[in-house]
Amino acid sequence: MTVSWEQQCRVSENLRLFLGLAPGEKIARLDVEQKIIKYIKDHNLESEDRQLIFPDDRLEKVVGTSQERKKLIEEKYGKLRSSCREVDRWKAELMTNVYGRDLTYFNLQLHLNKCFLKDEEDTEKSNIRQEY
């Protein structure tokens, strides 16, 4: 059984061009992350304490601009602010204010998720499941 990190999948056009893949070529999520981290280190795009990532124009085409990244974090965690549970409100505040401001290794995967495309077969199977 293939773990999802090792499963070969299609990627968005921006990520495909960034990685130099041929059209239609598939790649594992783990390989994508390793290549992006290598790119960040090779081009010195991280802070001195290695906590923050400062994307250049090329990487920004993949992970989005700072405004796009902030909007994604807000969409994902903003709704927790209205939760009745204190822990949910605390998590929402932490994610939107601390991790939402900057690109970090902690939230890198969240911004890469949009670059992984479902295969047509997978989409058809999920549509069939939803009908039941």
PAZAPA-4460 file (N, C-alpha, C; in steps of 0.05 Angstrom, whole numbers, plus 32768, in hexadecimal, padded with zeros to 4 digits):
% residues 132
    n_x    n_y    n_z   ca_x   ca_y   ca_z    c_x    c_y    c_z   seq   type   mol
   8011   7FE8   8000   8000   8000   8000   8012   8019   8000     1      M     A
   800C   802C   7FEF   801B   8044   7FEC   8011   805A   8000     2      T     A
   8023   8065   800F   801B   807B   8021   8017   8094   8010     3      V     A
   8004   80A5   8018   7FFD   80BC   8008   8015   80CE   8001     4      S     A
   8029   80CF   8013   8041   80E0   800E   8052   80D4   7FF8     5      W     A
   8050   80BA   7FF4   8060   80AC   7FDF   8051   80A8   7FC5     6      E     A
   8037   80AC   7FC6   8026   80A8   7FAE   802C   80BD   7F99     7      Q     A
   802F   80B3   7F81   8035   80C5   7F6A   801B   80D4   7F63     8      Q     A
   801C   80EE   7F5F   8004   80FD   7F57   800B   8114   7F44     9      C     A
   7FF7   811D   7F37   7FFA   8134   7F25   7FFC   814D   7F35    10      R     A
   8009   8161   7F2A   800D   817B   7F37   8004   8192   7F25    11      V     A
   7FFF   81A9   7F31   7FF7   81C0   7F22   800C   81C9   7F0E    12      S     A
   8004   81D9   7EFC   8017   81E2   7EE7   802E   81F2   7EF3    13      E     A
   8028   8204   7F06   803D   8214   7F13   8052   8202   7F21    14      N     A
   8048   81EE   7F2F   805B   81DC   7F3D   806A   81CB   7F29    15      L     A
   805C   81C2   7F14   806A   81B2   7F00   8081   81C1   7EF3    16      R     A
   807C   81DB   7EEC   8091   81EB   7EE0   80A7   81F1   7EF4    17      L     A
   80A0   81F5   7F0D   80B4   81FA   7F22   80C7   81E2   7F26    18      F     A
   80BB   81CA   7F25   80CB   81B2   7F28   80D8   81A8   7F0F    19      L     A
   80D0   81B3   7EF8   80DB   81AB   7EDE   80D1   818F   7ED5    20      G     A
   80B8   8189   7EDC   80AD   8170   7ED4   80A1   8171   7EB8    21      L     A
   809F   815B   7EAB   8093   8159   7E90   8074   815B   7E94    22      A     A
   8066   8164   7E80   8049   8165   7E82   803E   8149   7E88    23      P     A
   802C   8147   7E9B   8020   812D   7EA2   8030   811C   7EB5    24      G     A
   8049   8124   7EBA   805A   8114   7ECC   8050   8117   7EE8    25      E     A
   8051   8100   7EF7   8048   8100   7F13   8060   8100   7F25    26      K     A
   805B   8109   7F3E   8070   810A   7F52   8064   8106   7F6E    27      I     A
   8073   80FA   7F80   8069   80F6   7F9B   806B   8110   7FAB    28      A     A
   8059   8114   7FBE   8059   812B   7FCF   8073   812E   7FDE    29      R     A
   807E   8118   7FE7   8097   8118   7FF6   80AD   8123   7FE5    30      L     A
   80AE   811B   7FCC   80C3   8125   7FB9   80C0   8143   7FB4    31      D     A
   80A6   814C   7FB2   80A1   8168   7FAD   80AB   8178   7FC5    32      V     A
   80A4   8170   7FDD   80AD   817F   7FF4   80CC   817F   7FF7    33      E     A
   80D8   8169   7FF1   80F6   8168   7FF3   8102   817B   7FDF    34      Q     A
   80F7   817C   7FC6   8103   818D   7FB2   80FE   81AB   7FB9    35      K     A
   80E7   81B1   7FC4   80E2   81CD   7FCB   80F4   81D5   7FE3    36      I     A
   80F7   81C4   7FF6   8109   81CB   800D   8125   81CE   8003    37      I     A
   812E   81BD   7FF1   8149   81C0   7FE5   814C   81DB   7FD7    38      K     A
   8137   81E2   7FC8   8137   81FC   7FBA   813A   8213   7FCE    39      Y     A
   812A   8211   7FE3   812B   8227   7FF8   8146   8229   8003    40      I     A
   8153   8213   800A   816D   8213   8016   8183   821C   8002    41      K     A
   8181   8212   7FE9   8195   8219   7FD4   8194   8237   7FCD    42      D     A
   817C   8243   7FCF   8179   825F   7FC8   8178   8272   7FE0    43      H     A
   817E   8267   7FF8   8180   8276   8010   8166   8286   8015    44      N     A
   814F   8279   8014   8135   8285   8017   8129   8282   8033    45      L     A
   813A   827B   8046   8130   8278   8062   813D   828B   8075    46      E     A
   8130   8290   808B   813B   82A3   809F   8153   8296   80AC    47      S     A
   8162   82A6   80BB   817A   829C   80C8   8174   8286   80DC    48      E     A
   815D   8287   80EA   8156   8272   80FD   8147   825B   80EF    49      D     A
   8145   825C   80D5   8138   8247   80C4   811B   8243   80CA    50      R     A
   810E   8257   80D5   80F1   8254   80DB   80E0   825F   80C4    51      Q     A
   80E8   8274   80B8   80D7   8281   80A3   80E3   827C   8087    52      L     A
   80D1   827B   8074   80D9   8278   8058   80D1   8292   8049    53      I     A
   80E4   829D   803B   80DF   82B5   802B   80DF   82AE   800D    54      F     A
   80C7   82A7   8002   80C7   829D   7FE7   80CF   82B3   7FD2    55      P     A
   80DF   82AA   7FBF   80E5   82BC   7FA9   80CE   82BA   7F95    56      D     A
   80D0   82C8   7F7E   80BA   82C9   7F6B   80B3   82AD   7F60    57      D     A
   80C7   829D   7F5C   80C3   8283   7F51   80B3   8271   7F64    58      R     A
   80BB   8271   7F7E   80AE   8260   7F92   8092   826C   7F98    59      L     A
   808F   8286   7F97   8076   8293   7F9C   8060   828A   7F88    60      E     A
   8068   8283   7F70   8055   827A   7F5C   8049   825F   7F65    61      K     A
   8057   8250   7F76   804D   8236   7F7F   803D   8239   7F99    62      V     A
   8048   8247   7FAD   803B   8249   7FC7   8028   8261   7FC9    63      V     A
   8029   8273   7FB6   8017   828A   7FB7   8024   82A2   7FC4    64      G     A
   8018   82B9   7FBF   8022   82D2   7FCA   801B   82D3   7FE8    65      T     A
   8027   82E5   7FF7   8021   82E7   8013   8003   82EB   8018    66      S     A
   7FF6   82FB   8008   7FD9   82FF   800B   7FC9   82E6   8006    67      Q     A
   7FD1   82D7   7FF1   7FC3   82BD   7FEB   7FC8   82A9   8002    68      E     A
   7FE0   82A9   800D   7FE6   8296   8023   7FD6   829E   803C    69      R     A
   7FD5   82B7   8042   7FC6   82C0   8059   7FA8   82BA   8056    70      K     A
   7F9D   82BE   803E   7F81   82B8   8039   7F7B   829A   803D    71      K     A
   7F8D   8289   8034   7F8A   826C   8037   7F8A   8264   8054    72      L     A
   7F9C   826F   8064   7F9D   8269   8081   7F83   8273   808E    73      I     A
   7F7A   828B   8086   7F61   8296   8092   7F49   8284   808B    74      E     A
   7F48   827B   8072   7F32   8269   806A   7F32   824F   807A    75      E     A
   7F4A   8245   807D   7F4D   822B   808B   7F47   822C   80A9    76      K     A
   7F51   8241   80B6   7F50   8242   80D3   7F3E   8259   80DE    77      Y     A
   7F36   826B   80CD   7F26   8282   80D6   7F0B   827A   80E2    78      G     A
   7EFF   8265   80D7   7EE5   825D   80E1   7EE6   8252   80FD    79      K     A
   7EFD   824A   8106   7F00   8240   8122   7EFD   8256   8136    80      L     A
   7F00   826F   812E   7EFE   8285   8141   7EE2   8287   814D    81      R     A
   7ECE   827F   813F   7EB3   8281   8149   7EAB   8268   8159    82      S     A
   7EBD   8256   815C   7EB7   823D   816A   7EB1   8242   8188    83      S     A
   7EA1   8230   8193   7E9A   8232   81B0   7EB2   8229   81C1    84      C     A
   7EC3   8218   81B5   7ED9   820D   81C5   7EF0   8220   81C6    85      R     A
   7EFB   8224   81DE   7F11   8236   81E2   7F2A   822D   81D2    86      E     A
   7F2E   8213   81D2   7F46   8208   81C4   7F44   820E   81A6    87      V     A
   7F2C   820D   819A   7F29   8214   817E   7F2F   8231   8178    88      D     A
   7F26   8242   818A   7F2B   825F   8187   7F49   8265   8189    89      R     A
   7F56   8257   819C   7F73   825B   81A0   7F82   8251   8188    90      W     A
   7F7A   823A   817D   7F88   822F   8165   7F84   8242   814D    91      K     A
   7F6C   824D   814A   7F66   825F   8134   7F78   8278   8136    92      A     A
   7F7A   8283   814E   7F8A   829B   8152   7FA7   8295   814C    93      E     A
   7FB1   827E   8155   7FCD   8277   8151   7FD2   8273   8133    94      L     A
   7FC1   8264   8125   7FC5   825E   8109   7FC3   8277   80F7    95      M     A
   7FAF   8288   80FC   7FAB   829F   80EA   7FBE   82B5   80F0    96      T     A
   7FC5   82BA   8109   7FD7   82D0   8110   7FF4   82C9   810F    97      N     A
   7FFC   82B2   8119   8018   82AB   8119   8021   829D   80FF    98      V     A
   8014   8287   80F8   801C   8279   80E0   8011   8284   80C7    99      Y     A
   7FFD   8295   80C8   7FF1   82A1   80B0   8001   82B7   80A5   100      G     A
   8013   82C3   80B5   8022   82DA   80AC   8039   82D3   8099   101      R     A
   8045   82BC   809F   805E   82B5   8090   805C   8299   8085   102      D     A
   806D   8294   8071   8070   8279   8067   8085   826B   8078   103      L     A
   807E   8254   8083   8090   8245   8095   8091   8228   808B   104      T     A
   80A4   8219   8096   80A4   81FC   8090   808C   81EF   809C   105      Y     A
   8081   81FB   80B2   8069   81F0   80BF   8051   81F2   80AD   106      F     A
   804D   8208   809E   8035   820A   808D   803A   8207   8070   107      N     A
   8052   81FF   8068   8059   81FB   804C   8047   81E7   803E   108      L     A
   8042   81D1   804B   8031   81BC   803F   8015   81C6   803A   109      Q     A
   800A   81D7   804B   7FF0   81E2   8047   7FEF   81F2   802D   110      L     A
   8004   8201   8027   8004   8212   800F   800B   8201   7FF6   111      H     A
   8016   81EA   7FFA   801C   81D8   7FE3   8004   81C7   7FDC   112      L     A
   7FF2   81C3   7FEE   7FDB   81B0   7FE9   7FCC   81B7   7FD0   113      N     A
   7FC9   81D1   7FCA   7FB9   81D9   7FB2   7FC7   81D0   7F98   114      K     A
   7FE1   81C9   7F9A   7FF0   81C2   7F82   7FEE   81A5   7F7A   115      C     A
   7FE2   8195   7F8C   7FDF   8178   7F86   7FC3   8173   7F7B   116      F     A
   7FC2   8169   7F63   7FA9   8165   7F55   7FA0   8148   7F58   117      L     A
   7F86   8145   7F5A   7F7A   812A   7F5B   7F79   811F   7F3E   118      K     A
   7F7E   8105   7F3C   7F7C   80F8   7F22   7F5E   80F7   7F1B   119      D     A
   7F58   80F6   7F01   7F3C   80F5   7EF9   7F2E   80DC   7F04   120      E     A
   7F3D   80C5   7F06   7F31   80AD   7F11   7F29   80B1   7F2E   121      E     A
   7F3B   80BE   7F3E   7F35   80C3   7F5A   7F1D   80D5   7F5C   122      D     A
   7F1B   80E9   7F4B   7F04   80FC   7F4C   7EEA   80ED   7F46   123      T     A
   7EEB   80DB   7F32   7ED3   80CC   7F2B   7ECB   80BA   7F42   124      E     A
   7EDE   80AC   7F4F   7ED9   809B   7F65   7ECC   80AA   7F7C   125      K     A
   7ED8   80C2   7F82   7ECD   80D2   7F98   7EB1   80DC   7F92   126      S     A
   7EAB   80E2   7F78   7E90   80EB   7F71   7E7C   80D4   7F74   127      N     A
   7E85   80BC   7F6E   7E73   80A5   7F71   7E6D   80A0   7F8E   128      I     A
   7E81   80A3   7FA0   7E7D   809F   7FBC   7E6A   80B4   7FC7   129      R     A
   7E6B   80CC   7FBD   7E5A   80E2   7FC8   7E3D   80DE   7FC1   130      Q     A
   7E37   80CF   7FAB   7E1C   80CA   7FA3   7E0D   80B8   7FB6   131      E     A
   7E1B   80A7   7FC5   7E0E   8094   7FD7   7E07   80A0   7FF0   132      Y     A
***
